[in-house]
Amino acid sequence: MRFCDCPVAAPSANISGSPSPTRADHVMADMDGYVYAVVDGGEADYGLESTVVDATGTVPVVLRPGAVTGKMISEALETNSEDNTILKKGETPKAPGMKYRHYAPHCSVEIIDLPNDIELINDETLDTETEEDTELDFTKLSDAEKKEVLKITLPFMNRIREILNENPLARIGVFAGVEVKASLEMLRDDNIYYHTEFFVYGRSADTSAASHCLFDGLRELDVNKTDIILAMGFNGDGISKAYMNRLKKAAYKSGDMP
């Protein structure tokens, strides 16, 4: 852009409504045949699109949450910001990504919430160096930690079994933390094993890691021809708020209340 020496206006490098690209190969998958080349600047730092703010009024209004949170904006401007991220019926979107169904893969998406008593990790920090743990050693866990892992995993296990009871041929994608994958593999249940594809982003409660990997995970699980993706959900006010904004739109079904 510096070499252009002029303002540049360009649309997002993906097909409208699909999961946003966070790597150059995502762009090529969406835009192959439409563009001559892609400049690879590395993967996105945060994995989610930028925060969009309406600054035309007396107070800043967040239209699309991102890594820069409403709390950060309020602290920087020393005034309370407002949140207007939900599009009302018949209302014209003021910012990208405000449509009900957006950021969505071809398959359906269902949210499995992290239990509320599990403390979130890296929710209030802009940490781009988050380690994405992909292995879990149960022998090093205390009894309390093992109970916590079970509490995180049970909702996924129960939902997977429900889906397979309804459709024994279903392929299920799981976007979750290492605890879920490790626990389900320990069951040695062939029915679950042969019908489940995992994308592990790190520790289950690490909202920064989950945000960084969200679109990459949705894309990869979709490419693997899953019928449904079960994705971890969070209840927080930091980066998890932006994460849930994207995930809820990916999981939106016609008839859902916004």
Protein Blocks (a to p, Z undefined) as FASTA:
>chain_A
ZZnopacddddfbdehiacdfbfklmmmmmgojambdcdebjafklpacddddfkbmbdc
dfbdcfbdfklmmmmnopacdddfbccehiacfbghiafbehiafbdcddddddfklcce
hklbccfkbccdfbdcfklpcfklmmmmmmmmmmmmmmmmmmmmmmmmbccdddddfklm
mmmmmnopaklmmmcccddfbjfklmklmmmmmmmmmmmmmmnopabdcddddddfblml
mmmmmmmmmmpcghiaZZ
